[in-house]
Amino acid sequence: MKTQIEQIKVKNFRLYKNLHITNLQRLNVFLGANGSGKTTLFKVFSFLATCLKENVTVAINREGGFKEVITRNSDPEKDFIEFEIKFRNSEQKEKGSLVTYHLKIGFNKGKVFIEKEILKYRRGQHGKSWHFLDYSRGIGYATKNEQDYDSEGWNTEEEREEQPLGAEDILALKGLGQFERYKTIKSFRTLLEQWSVSNLQNEEMRKINETGADSQLSMSGNNLGQVASYLYEYERKIFNNILEKMQKRVPGVNKVDVSIDEAGQIFLKFRDDNFTNPFISKYTSDGTIKMFAYLVLLNDPTPRPLLSIEEPENYLYPTLLRELAEELRDYAKRGGQVFVSTHSPDFVDALNIKELFLVKKEHGISSISPAKNDKMIVDMCEDGCELGWLWQHKYFKGIDP
């Protein structure tokens, strides 16, 4: 089932002094100059994922310490780093309602602590808000009768259960999200646990892998052979579908073999009608290996709830970018919300205006706004102009270096 993030607020985290992103879609593409803050947005989720898997202190230290993470010109002893994520909860019957997760992190006398962690849900416009979890510095409670609220609504009383955490830098989400009875807590925990960023590197994807079968592609794609082997062995219909798409998009490629040598190493071999012998993956073109990797990534049998991709246009022929955009939309429809950063006008041309977000940096502080908020851009798109063309002709104000 789908979980969709619809709004993100970030305060005092690196380039984001007071960020508020609204109207997020299933596919969201972020366009801006180098250093404007696109990668920092992805860091929000990697940071929260580390907070969950380890603790907040570890997450802060991996980013260089609190004074490095908090926005410049902030007071580390007084100001807080804050995140607020509003998402539609697939576990709730009321589709029109949003769940809000709020995390507030402070620093005092050399120690990091959680000032506030709340996960709440409001049913309808006027329903009573329930705090499924409400914690401060390791002390708080969780609501244990969520199923009653889902079925009976605002007239149901919360049944609170106090669960001390034992430390001021541990997320309540980490412990309570393991239990089936906390369905809303578990759904957001799952989103962070399974979140993934993809930055496929050709030199990594060409490596010869040891035997084994991985079900999902790594960040760099260095296990491409193992994932292809998994699809070949256990998801043959999906593998054949990938091959069919490769034949349409890469001239000459009519077959992809997965083979294992005597030493137990996995090889990918791309067959070309024009040549007698197949090309081992290490000798194929950059575009061929990249397209195959994206098809493997986006035909995952179990899409991740949130997938972030950095600059997918690298090494791909421009005419393939429209088809890549369609692959991303299909992936998102199957259950994986997608965030993409790009510098490609050809890729931007393939977008609906609702899918495009503009990243601007002024005086060291970044902001992100939906392209559809600019009436002139909307009007020109309705007149037939493509978004990439508008960007190339300087109609997107404030995003160029």
C-alpha positions in Angstrom: 0.0 0.0 0.0 1.1 3.5 -0.7 2.4 6.1 1.7 2.8 9.6 0.2 4.7 12.5 1.7 2.7 15.7 0.8 4.5 18.4 2.8 8.0 18.9 4.3 9.2 21.6 6.7 12.8 21.9 7.7 14.3 24.5 10.1 18.0 25.2 10.8 19.3 22.2 8.9 22.3 23.2 6.8 21.1 25.4 3.9 17.5 25.3 5.0 16.7 28.0 7.5 12.9 27.8 7.2 12.0 25.4 4.3 8.4 24.5 3.5 7.6 22.3 0.5 3.9 21.8 -0.4 2.0 19.9 -3.1 4.4 17.0 -3.4 3.3 14.4 -6.0 4.1 10.8 -6.6 7.0 11.9 -8.9 8.8 15.1 -7.8 11.7 16.6 -9.7 14.0 19.3 -8.2 15.7 21.7 -10.5 18.4 24.1 -9.5 22.0 25.2 -9.8 24.9 23.2 -8.3 25.1 23.9 -4.6 21.6 25.2 -4.4 20.3 22.6 -2.0 19.0 19.6 -4.0 21.3 17.1 -2.4 20.7 18.6 1.0 17.0 17.7 0.6 18.0 14.1 0.1 20.2 14.4 3.2 17.1 15.2 5.3 16.0 11.6 4.7 19.4 10.0 5.1 19.8 12.0 8.4 16.4 10.8 9.7 17.2 7.3 8.6 20.4 7.3 10.6 18.6 8.8 13.6 16.2 5.8 13.4 18.8 3.1 12.8 21.3 4.4 15.3 20.4 7.5 17.4 20.4 11.3 16.9 23.9 11.8 18.3 25.4 9.4 15.7 23.4 11.1 12.9 24.7 14.5 14.0 28.3 13.3 14.3 28.3 11.7 10.9 27.3 15.1 9.5 30.3 16.8 11.2 28.7 17.8 14.6 25.9 20.0 15.6 27.6 23.2 14.8 28.2 22.0 11.3 24.7 20.8 10.8 22.8 23.7 12.1 22.3 26.6 9.7 25.0 29.3 9.6 24.4 32.2 11.9 22.2 30.2 14.2 23.0 29.8 18.0 23.7 26.1 18.7 22.9 26.6 22.4 19.5 28.2 21.8 18.2 27.3 18.3 16.8 23.9 17.4 17.0 21.7 14.2 13.4 20.8 13.3 11.8 18.5 10.8 8.1 18.2 10.1 6.8 15.7 7.5 3.1 15.4 6.6 2.2 12.1 4.9 -0.9 10.2 3.9 -1.2 7.1 6.0 -2.0 4.0 4.0 -3.2 2.3 7.1 -6.0 4.8 7.8 -9.4 4.4 6.2 -9.9 8.2 6.0 -8.0 9.0 2.8 -8.4 12.8 3.2 -6.4 13.0 6.4 -2.7 13.5 6.9 -0.4 12.2 9.6 2.2 14.7 10.9 5.6 13.7 12.2 7.6 16.4 14.1 11.1 16.1 15.4 12.9 18.9 17.3 16.6 18.4 18.1 18.7 20.6 20.5 22.2 20.8 21.8 23.4 21.7 25.3 26.7 21.3 27.1 28.2 19.2 24.4 25.3 16.8 24.2 22.5 16.3 21.6 19.0 15.7 22.8 15.5 15.3 21.4 13.4 18.3 22.6 10.2 17.0 21.0 9.1 14.1 19.0 5.4 13.9 18.0 3.4 11.7 15.6 -0.2 12.9 15.3 -3.2 12.4 13.2 -6.3 14.6 12.7 -9.4 13.0 11.3 -11.2 15.5 8.9 -11.1 19.3 9.2 -12.6 19.5 12.7 -11.7 16.1 14.2 -9.8 15.8 17.4 -6.1 15.4 17.0 -4.6 12.3 18.4 -0.9 12.1 19.4 0.1 8.5 18.5 3.4 9.3 20.2 4.5 12.3 22.2 8.0 12.4 23.7 10.5 14.8 25.1 14.0 13.9 26.3 13.2 10.2 26.5 10.0 10.6 28.4 6.5 10.3 26.9 3.7 8.1 25.8 2.1 6.3 22.9 -1.6 5.8 22.1 -2.3 2.1 22.0 -5.9 2.0 20.8 -5.4 3.4 17.3 -7.9 0.9 15.9 -10.7 2.5 17.9 -9.9 5.9 16.5 -9.8 4.6 13.0 -13.3 3.1 13.4 -15.0 5.4 15.8 -13.2 8.8 15.3 -13.4 11.9 17.3 -15.6 10.6 20.1 -13.1 7.9 21.1 -10.8 8.6 24.1 -7.1 7.9 23.8 -5.7 5.1 25.8 -2.1 6.2 26.6 0.8 4.0 27.5 3.9 5.5 29.0 7.1 3.9 27.5 10.4 5.5 28.8 13.2 5.3 26.3 16.2 5.3 28.5 18.1 8.1 26.7 17.5 11.6 25.4 18.8 11.0 21.9 16.8 7.9 20.9 13.7 8.1 18.7 10.5 6.8 20.1 9.8 5.8 16.5 12.7 3.3 16.7 11.3 1.3 19.6 7.5 1.6 19.2 7.6 1.2 15.4 8.4 -2.5 15.9 5.0 -3.3 17.3 2.0 -4.2 15.1 -0.5 -2.4 17.3 1.2 1.0 16.6 0.2 0.9 12.9 0.7 4.6 12.2 4.1 4.7 13.9 5.1 1.6 12.1 4.2 3.0 8.7 6.4 6.0 9.0 9.3 3.9 10.5 9.0 1.6 7.5 9.3 4.6 5.1 12.5 5.8 6.7 14.0 2.3 7.0 13.3 1.4 3.3 14.1 4.9 1.9 16.9 4.7 -0.7 19.0 7.1 -2.7 20.3 6.0 -6.1 23.4 7.6 -7.7 24.4 4.9 -10.2 28.1 4.8 -11.1 29.1 3.1 -14.3 32.5 2.0 -13.0 30.8 0.3 -10.1 28.1 -1.4 -12.2 30.8 -2.9 -14.4 32.4 -4.8 -11.6 32.3 -8.6 -11.7 30.3 -9.8 -8.8 30.6 -12.9 -6.6 27.8 -15.4 -6.7 24.6 -14.6 -4.9 21.3 -12.9 -5.6 20.3 -9.5 -4.3 16.7 -8.5 -4.6 17.3 -4.7 -4.7 19.9 -2.5 -6.4 22.5 -0.6 -4.2 23.1 3.1 -4.2 26.0 2.9 -6.7 24.7 -0.2 -8.6 27.7 -2.2 -7.7 25.5 -5.3 -7.3 23.8 -5.0 -10.7 24.9 -8.5 -11.7 23.5 -10.0 -8.5 20.1 -8.2 -8.9 19.9 -9.2 -12.5 20.6 -12.8 -11.5 17.8 -12.6 -8.9 15.3 -11.3 -11.5 16.5 -14.0 -14.0 16.0 -16.8 -11.5 13.0 -15.7 -9.5 11.2 -13.0 -11.5 11.6 -14.2 -15.1 8.5 -12.3 -16.3 10.0 -9.0 -15.0 13.5 -9.9 -16.5 11.9 -10.5 -19.9 10.0 -7.3 -19.7 13.3 -5.4 -19.0 14.9 -7.2 -22.0 12.0 -6.2 -24.3 12.5 -2.6 -23.3 16.2 -2.8 -23.8 15.7 -4.0 -27.4 13.5 -1.0 -28.1 15.7 1.6 -26.6 19.3 0.4 -27.3 19.9 -0.3 -31.0 21.4 -3.8 -31.6 20.9 -5.2 -28.1 18.7 -8.3 -28.6 19.6 -10.4 -25.5 21.1 -10.1 -22.0 22.6 -13.2 -20.5 23.5 -13.8 -16.8 26.3 -16.4 -16.5 28.5 -17.7 -13.8 32.1 -18.8 -14.4 34.0 -21.6 -12.7 35.2 -19.2 -10.0 31.6 -18.4 -9.1 31.6 -14.9 -10.5 28.6 -13.4 -12.2 28.9 -11.9 -15.7 26.3 -9.8 -17.6 26.6 -10.3 -21.3 24.9 -8.0 -23.8 24.4 -9.6 -27.3 24.4 -7.5 -30.4 23.0 -8.8 -33.7 26.0 -7.2 -35.6 28.6 -9.2 -33.7 29.4 -12.9 -33.2 30.4 -12.7 -29.6 28.5 -10.9 -26.7 29.9 -7.9 -24.9 30.7 -8.5 -21.2 29.3 -5.6 -19.1 32.7 -4.1 -18.5 33.0 -3.4 -22.3 29.5 -2.1 -23.0 28.8 1.6 -23.6 28.0 3.9 -20.7 24.5 4.5 -22.0 23.7 0.8 -22.4 24.8 -0.2 -18.9 23.0 2.9 -17.4 19.7 2.2 -19.2 19.8 -1.5 -18.1 20.5 -0.5 -14.5 17.6 2.0 -14.4 15.2 -0.6 -15.9 16.4 -3.1 -13.1 16.0 -0.4 -10.5 12.5 0.8 -11.6 11.1 -2.7 -12.2 11.7 -3.7 -8.6 9.0 -6.3 -7.6 8.7 -4.5 -4.2 9.1 -0.7 -4.8 10.6 1.2 -1.9 8.2 3.7 -0.3 10.5 6.6 -1.1 13.3 6.5 -3.8 15.6 9.4 -4.5 17.6 9.6 -7.7 20.5 12.0 -8.4 20.9 13.3 -12.0 19.5 10.3 -13.9 20.3 11.9 -17.2 24.1 11.2 -17.0 25.3 9.1 -20.0 21.7 8.6 -21.4 20.9 9.7 -24.9 18.5 12.7 -24.6 15.7 11.0 -26.5 15.6 8.3 -23.8 14.8 10.7 -21.0 11.1 10.9 -21.9 10.9 7.2 -21.6 12.8 7.3 -18.3 10.3 9.8 -17.0 7.5 7.3 -17.8 9.4 4.5 -16.1 9.6 6.7 -13.0 5.9 7.5 -13.1 5.0 3.8 -13.4 7.3 3.0 -10.4 5.6 5.7 -8.4 2.1 4.4 -9.3 3.1 0.9 -8.1 3.9 2.3 -4.6 7.2 4.1 -4.6 7.2 7.9 -4.3 10.1 9.3 -6.2 12.3 12.4 -5.7 14.7 13.3 -8.5 17.4 16.0 -8.9 18.3 17.0 -12.4 20.2 19.5 -14.7 18.7 18.2 -17.9 16.4 20.4 -20.1 15.4 17.2 -22.0 14.4 15.4 -18.9 12.5 18.5 -17.6 10.6 18.6 -21.0 9.1 15.3 -20.2 7.5 16.5 -17.0 4.1 17.7 -16.0 4.3 21.2 -14.3 2.9 19.7 -11.0 6.0 17.4 -10.9 8.6 20.2 -11.1 10.0 22.1 -8.1 12.5 25.0 -8.3 15.4 25.2 -5.9 16.8 28.6 -5.2 19.6 29.8 -3.1 19.9 33.4 -1.9 22.5 34.8 0.6 23.4 31.2 1.6 19.8 30.1 2.3 17.8 27.7 0.1 14.1 27.5 -0.7 12.0 25.2 -2.8 8.8 26.1 -4.5 6.4 24.3 -7.0 6.8 25.5 -10.6 3.1 25.7 -10.8 3.1 28.6 -8.3 4.5 30.9 -11.1 1.5 32.0 -13.1 3.6 33.0 -16.1 5.1 29.6 -16.4 1.6 28.0 -16.1 0.2 30.2 -18.8 3.1 29.5 -21.2 2.8 25.7 -20.6 -0.9 26.0 -21.5 0.1 27.8 -24.7 2.3 24.7 -25.6 5.7 25.6 -24.3 7.7 22.8 -22.7 9.3 23.2 -19.3 12.9 22.5 -20.4 12.6 25.1 -23.2 11.3 27.7 -20.6 14.3 26.9 -18.4 16.8 27.2 -21.2 15.3 30.6 -22.2 15.6 32.0 -18.6 11.9 32.0 -17.6 12.7 30.3 -14.3 13.8 33.2 -12.3 16.4 32.7 -9.6 17.6 29.1 -10.2 20.5 29.7 -12.5 24.0 30.3 -11.0 
